[in-house]
Amino acid sequence: MADNRKKTSMSQVLEDIKPYITKKFMAVPCIKEQDIQAICQSLLPRYKNVQLMQGLTNNKPDFRIQVKGLFGTEEKRFEVVGGDKKRPATKKKSDLGWIDRILYFSSFLVAKEKEKKRCRSKYFIDLQASHASLGNQRGIFCSESDDT
């Protein structure tokens, strides 16, 4: 199978990924984390002299594009951002995981209570006249059932 990809320049690559680059005033150009896949899918099948790399620079994630040319390799670095910063704050407010924990413990307690009732069913409570020394008072006695 013949390689139909062509060679390109850094300026052409930057033109192709321009919609994915966000640049604020006096800041490093950034790429959103969710856009990296789209960038890879658009560049790698078309160009054979392009390499894409992810890594860390100063403990911050970065995305590097290298274009190999006749006179050397050009490299462009972009900082990777997580996307919309408002989303995590909204997620924290709408986190309902505590309800799941309550339901888990509730079901655990219900299961324990059912276990107690199952164990109690082996025994029955027999109300009978207390010992003659107790007079007319009645006592509660537990004895094993004979349902075996």
C-alpha positions in Angstrom: 0.0 0.0 0.0 1.5 3.3 -1.1 1.9 6.2 1.4 -0.3 8.9 0.0 0.6 11.4 2.7 2.5 14.5 1.7 5.1 16.7 3.4 4.0 19.9 5.0 5.4 23.0 6.7 4.8 24.3 10.2 2.8 27.2 8.9 0.4 24.8 7.1 0.0 22.7 10.3 -0.7 25.8 12.4 -3.3 26.9 9.8 -5.0 23.5 10.0 -5.2 23.5 13.8 -6.1 27.2 14.2 -9.7 26.5 15.3 -8.4 24.4 18.2 -5.9 27.0 19.5 -7.0 29.4 22.2 -4.8 32.3 22.9 -5.4 34.9 25.6 -3.7 38.3 25.9 -0.1 37.9 27.0 -0.5 34.1 27.6 0.9 30.9 26.1 -1.3 29.4 23.3 -3.4 26.6 24.7 -5.2 23.6 23.4 -8.1 21.9 25.2 -7.6 18.4 26.3 -10.7 17.1 24.4 -9.4 18.6 21.1 -6.2 16.6 21.1 -7.8 13.6 19.5 -9.4 15.7 16.7 -6.0 17.3 16.0 -4.3 13.9 15.7 -7.0 12.6 13.4 -6.7 15.6 11.2 -2.9 15.8 10.9 -1.5 12.3 11.0 -3.4 10.8 8.1 -2.5 13.8 5.8 1.1 14.5 6.6 4.1 12.2 6.8 6.6 14.5 8.4 4.5 15.5 11.4 5.0 14.1 14.9 2.7 14.8 17.8 3.8 14.4 21.4 2.3 14.9 24.8 4.4 15.5 27.9 5.0 17.8 30.9 6.8 21.1 31.0 7.2 22.7 34.5 4.7 20.2 35.8 2.1 21.4 33.4 0.7 19.2 30.6 1.8 20.2 27.1 1.2 19.2 23.5 4.1 19.4 21.0 4.0 19.4 17.2 7.2 18.6 15.3 7.5 19.1 11.6 10.6 17.6 10.0 11.9 19.7 7.2 14.8 19.8 4.8 16.9 22.0 7.1 15.9 20.6 10.5 12.9 20.1 12.7 10.5 22.8 13.8 8.7 22.4 17.1 5.7 24.2 18.5 4.5 23.7 22.1 1.0 24.3 23.4 -0.2 24.2 27.0 -3.0 21.7 27.5 -6.0 22.9 29.5 -8.8 20.8 30.9 -11.5 22.6 29.0 -14.3 24.7 30.5 -13.3 25.7 34.0 -16.9 26.4 35.1 -17.9 22.7 34.7 -16.0 21.3 37.8 -17.6 23.8 40.1 -21.1 22.9 38.8 -20.2 19.3 39.2 -19.3 19.7 42.8 -22.6 21.4 43.6 -24.6 18.7 41.8 -22.6 15.8 43.3 -25.3 13.5 44.7 -22.9 10.7 45.7 -23.8 11.2 49.3 -27.3 9.8 48.5 -25.8 6.7 47.1 -23.8 6.2 50.3 -26.9 6.7 52.4 -28.8 4.2 50.3 -25.9 1.7 50.6 -25.8 2.0 54.4 -29.6 1.9 54.6 -29.7 -1.3 52.5 -27.0 -2.7 54.7 -29.0 -2.0 57.9 -32.1 -3.5 56.3 -30.2 -6.6 55.4 -28.9 -6.8 59.0 -32.4 -6.4 60.4 -33.7 -9.2 58.1 -30.9 -11.4 59.3 -31.9 -10.7 62.9 -35.6 -11.6 62.1 -34.5 -14.8 60.3 -32.5 -15.8 63.4 -35.4 -14.9 65.7 -37.7 -17.1 63.7 -35.9 -20.1 65.0 -37.2 -19.2 68.4 -40.6 -18.3 69.6 -41.6 -16.3 72.6 -43.6 -18.4 75.0 -45.7 -16.4 77.5 -46.6 -18.6 80.4 -47.3 -18.3 84.0 -44.3 -17.3 85.9 -43.1 -19.3 88.8 -45.5 -19.6 91.7 -43.4 -17.2 93.7 -44.1 -14.4 91.2 -47.8 -14.5 91.7 -50.0 -13.4 88.8 -47.3 -11.7 86.8 -46.4 -13.2 83.5 -42.8 -13.6 82.2 -41.4 -13.9 78.8 -39.3 -17.0 78.1 -37.6 -18.0 74.9 -37.3 -21.6 73.9 -36.3 -23.3 70.7 -39.1 -24.1 68.3 -39.8 -27.7 67.3 -40.1 -27.1 63.6 -37.1 -29.2 62.7 
